[in-house]
Amino acid sequence: MIPFDIPDLVVHETIGGSETQRRALLALYAEIFPAYAYYLPYMDYKMRQTIDHDPAFIERWWLLEIDGAPAALALFKYSPAHDLSFNLTTAVHPNFRKFSVAGHERLVTFLLDAMERQTHADAAAHERPQPTGMIAEFQTPEADMTAEEKQWHLHVMKRFRGMGYLEMPIAYREPPYIFGSEALLAGVEPSDMGFHDMILTIKPTTSAPVAPTDHDVMQRSALMILVDHYKLPHDHWVVQLALQSIAPYGRTA
């Protein structure tokens, strides 16, 4: 893990970390994302592995503490095969959202910068080029949401666009869980869970410009997330839907 030398701020790598750190991350995740509490047993399992347990990724799950209090979490992974990283979750406790640190006015921008530097370090360790970008999923407002929920999702999307995330025109349906992990889900019936209409974005992490409509970048992004991360077979309808939506961008005149 890259070094951090900031007074009163500690970053813990919870994958392979101590029981105390793992419990603190789970508690913070459950507080911020109560609707996804069914993932907690799977998350506990993941943190008992190593960062390279999944051969497709180098995975980092960070817990940030400020003055000893859990302040934020960042779950992300780097794909050497696709030269991309995936921002699974970046969340800051409400008490620390306006915390300024290391030249950053907000803790979330410090986190994103640190995540980018970590993926660059992981790429260098694997003798790979700098990752093209960091991919993130975003929920769009849906008809059955309350006005407050719709406004929150619009706010999040606006905030991350302002931090450099660009929307890719991929027909993307988010799987409800990692396929193959059904036994590690709590309080839900996997067969009752559906796919969610969401958007995929990319934050370029190289000095070279990255077009969000680049066919190669979109294809690598879709395969990294749907096949490598969510473990869907290549012929799954969700994978094929994404690839078919990308296909026109590969055509030349």
Legacy VTK file of the C-alpha trace (Angstrom):
# vtk DataFile Version 3.0
C-alpha trace
ASCII
DATASET POLYDATA
POINTS 253 float
0.000 0.000 0.000
1.217 3.510 -0.784
2.476 5.396 2.297
0.398 7.998 4.114
2.095 10.463 6.439
-0.730 12.735 7.558
-1.216 13.658 11.217
-4.402 12.292 12.811
-5.370 10.371 9.626
-4.781 6.640 9.272
-5.580 4.458 6.254
-6.052 0.748 6.973
-5.913 -1.941 4.286
-8.714 -4.164 5.611
-8.205 -7.048 3.171
-5.947 -9.235 5.263
-6.235 -6.646 8.044
-7.082 -7.046 11.690
-10.449 -8.183 12.997
-10.963 -4.751 14.566
-10.418 -2.969 11.253
-12.672 -5.376 9.368
-15.482 -4.923 11.894
-15.117 -1.140 11.745
-15.383 -1.128 7.943
-18.462 -3.359 8.001
-20.144 -1.151 10.596
-19.430 1.999 8.586
-20.649 0.377 5.359
-23.879 -0.774 7.051
-24.466 2.735 8.429
-23.952 4.464 5.072
-25.561 1.801 2.850
-28.273 0.064 4.918
-30.048 -1.163 1.751
-26.986 -3.280 0.903
-26.615 -4.946 4.287
-27.173 -8.310 2.593
-23.612 -7.967 1.254
-21.983 -7.890 4.704
-21.232 -11.647 5.006
-19.645 -11.608 1.544
-17.607 -8.547 2.478
-16.438 -10.235 5.666
-15.326 -13.240 3.607
-13.486 -11.018 1.108
-11.524 -9.221 3.808
-10.242 -12.541 5.129
-8.531 -13.224 1.801
-5.497 -11.547 0.217
-5.478 -8.576 -2.146
-4.673 -10.904 -5.071
-7.044 -13.733 -4.093
-9.017 -13.137 -7.296
-6.485 -13.676 -10.115
-8.234 -11.033 -12.220
-7.560 -8.175 -9.800
-5.462 -6.498 -7.157
-8.117 -5.446 -4.685
-7.948 -2.694 -2.051
-10.490 -2.079 0.696
-9.525 0.957 2.737
-10.873 2.239 6.017
-9.926 5.814 6.893
-9.857 6.931 10.491
-9.536 10.511 11.659
-8.577 11.026 15.281
-9.415 7.350 15.779
-12.981 7.606 14.391
-14.097 5.760 11.221
-14.428 8.536 8.652
-14.551 6.997 5.167
-14.138 3.859 3.117
-12.860 3.144 -0.365
-13.296 -0.215 -2.068
-11.533 -0.462 -5.412
-9.628 -2.902 -7.593
-7.090 -2.832 -10.399
-7.213 -5.082 -13.472
-3.797 -5.773 -15.040
-5.444 -7.513 -18.000
-7.627 -4.540 -18.908
-5.370 -1.695 -17.703
-8.308 -0.238 -15.786
-9.419 0.136 -12.201
-12.912 -0.108 -10.722
-14.220 2.173 -7.984
-16.694 -0.138 -6.263
-17.564 2.231 -3.432
-16.246 5.525 -2.139
-18.129 6.877 0.856
-17.506 9.454 3.552
-19.340 9.592 6.880
-21.515 12.747 7.042
-19.477 14.051 9.982
-16.345 14.209 7.793
-17.619 15.255 4.352
-16.190 18.765 4.665
-12.919 17.614 6.221
-9.967 19.166 4.370
-6.702 17.278 4.152
-3.435 17.418 2.203
-4.526 20.294 -0.012
-7.989 18.848 -0.662
-11.033 20.784 0.476
-13.031 17.580 0.893
-12.125 14.119 2.024
-13.647 12.456 -1.046
-11.255 14.190 -3.463
-8.317 13.181 -1.268
-9.589 9.602 -1.430
-9.947 9.596 -5.213
-6.443 10.997 -5.610
-4.999 8.371 -3.248
-6.871 5.582 -5.053
-5.438 6.726 -8.371
-1.916 6.815 -6.967
-2.408 3.312 -5.542
-3.562 1.874 -8.865
-0.555 3.455 -10.575
1.693 1.785 -7.995
-0.050 -1.571 -8.470
0.317 -1.276 -12.251
4.012 -0.490 -11.938
4.465 -3.489 -9.647
2.989 -5.667 -12.414
5.098 -3.966 -15.088
1.956 -2.648 -16.757
1.320 0.847 -18.163
-0.599 3.414 -16.165
-4.272 2.431 -16.013
-6.395 4.131 -18.659
-8.971 5.182 -16.108
-11.061 4.354 -13.066
-14.572 3.057 -13.774
-17.553 3.745 -11.520
-21.249 2.822 -11.583
-23.945 5.391 -10.825
-27.615 4.902 -10.130
-29.957 7.069 -12.174
-33.271 8.266 -10.667
-36.091 5.742 -11.112
-39.855 6.178 -11.191
-40.500 4.415 -7.874
-38.019 6.585 -5.945
-39.079 9.384 -3.641
-38.315 12.955 -4.664
-35.589 13.037 -2.018
-33.976 9.845 -3.370
-34.061 11.140 -6.936
-32.476 14.406 -5.855
-29.732 12.550 -3.973
-28.746 10.451 -6.997
-28.699 13.536 -9.222
-26.511 15.294 -6.650
-24.048 12.376 -6.525
-23.796 12.204 -10.313
-23.237 15.962 -10.547
-20.571 15.857 -7.840
-18.597 13.055 -9.507
-18.896 14.646 -12.951
-17.291 17.675 -11.376
-14.435 15.443 -10.211
-13.719 14.207 -13.735
-15.991 11.186 -14.269
-17.297 10.931 -17.852
-20.396 8.960 -18.835
-19.906 6.124 -21.314
-22.811 5.269 -23.693
-23.017 1.625 -22.620
-26.337 -0.158 -22.098
-25.487 -1.299 -18.587
-27.529 -3.390 -16.196
-25.894 -3.780 -12.792
-26.007 -7.361 -11.459
-27.469 -7.527 -7.931
-24.509 -9.472 -6.509
-21.313 -11.308 -7.410
-22.452 -14.497 -9.130
-21.221 -17.568 -7.316
-21.465 -15.835 -3.919
-25.122 -16.691 -3.276
-24.295 -18.648 -0.104
-22.677 -15.523 1.367
-25.696 -13.229 1.030
-27.830 -12.466 4.070
-31.609 -12.142 4.271
-32.327 -12.134 0.536
-33.448 -14.647 -2.057
-31.015 -14.323 -4.976
-33.559 -15.501 -7.523
-35.843 -12.600 -6.552
-33.194 -9.979 -7.239
-33.110 -8.190 -10.570
-30.650 -6.200 -12.640
-30.593 -2.406 -12.211
-30.423 0.119 -15.047
-27.349 2.212 -14.288
-24.651 4.209 -16.039
-20.952 3.513 -16.307
-18.453 6.344 -16.093
-14.702 6.637 -16.463
-12.285 9.012 -14.776
-9.158 9.167 -16.966
-6.009 8.408 -14.976
-3.335 8.917 -17.633
-1.822 12.078 -19.071
-3.209 11.141 -22.494
-6.830 12.144 -23.201
-9.451 9.393 -22.963
-12.685 9.602 -24.945
-15.662 8.032 -23.122
-16.912 6.837 -26.537
-13.690 4.978 -27.387
-14.756 1.479 -28.459
-11.731 -0.280 -26.946
-12.054 1.528 -23.617
-15.786 0.793 -23.381
-15.321 -2.861 -24.270
-12.547 -3.345 -21.721
-14.674 -1.590 -19.108
-17.746 -3.745 -19.734
-15.799 -7.016 -19.724
-13.815 -6.084 -16.617
-16.945 -5.287 -14.638
-19.498 -7.793 -15.889
-17.288 -10.826 -16.599
-14.267 -10.391 -14.315
-15.916 -8.649 -11.360
-19.530 -9.845 -11.350
-18.516 -13.251 -12.778
-21.172 -13.414 -15.480
-20.501 -15.763 -18.413
-19.580 -14.007 -21.649
-22.815 -15.156 -23.316
-25.058 -13.797 -20.538
-27.729 -11.452 -21.906
-26.468 -8.554 -19.766
-22.938 -8.911 -21.160
-24.235 -9.205 -24.705
-26.517 -6.178 -24.248
-23.524 -4.083 -23.176
-21.302 -5.315 -26.017
-24.023 -4.770 -28.623
-24.486 -1.185 -27.446
-20.742 -0.601 -27.839
-20.452 -2.207 -31.289
-21.536 0.841 -33.345
-18.677 2.891 -31.905
-16.193 0.501 -33.472
-17.422 1.140 -36.997
-15.353 3.243 -39.338
-16.539 5.186 -42.359
LINES 1 254
253 0 1 2 3 4 5 6 7 8 9 10 11 12 13 14 15 16 17 18 19 20 21 22 23 24 25 26 27 28 29 30 31 32 33 34 35 36 37 38 39 40 41 42 43 44 45 46 47 48 49 50 51 52 53 54 55 56 57 58 59 60 61 62 63 64 65 66 67 68 69 70 71 72 73 74 75 76 77 78 79 80 81 82 83 84 85 86 87 88 89 90 91 92 93 94 95 96 97 98 99 100 101 102 103 104 105 106 107 108 109 110 111 112 113 114 115 116 117 118 119 120 121 122 123 124 125 126 127 128 129 130 131 132 133 134 135 136 137 138 139 140 141 142 143 144 145 146 147 148 149 150 151 152 153 154 155 156 157 158 159 160 161 162 163 164 165 166 167 168 169 170 171 172 173 174 175 176 177 178 179 180 181 182 183 184 185 186 187 188 189 190 191 192 193 194 195 196 197 198 199 200 201 202 203 204 205 206 207 208 209 210 211 212 213 214 215 216 217 218 219 220 221 222 223 224 225 226 227 228 229 230 231 232 233 234 235 236 237 238 239 240 241 242 243 244 245 246 247 248 249 250 251 252
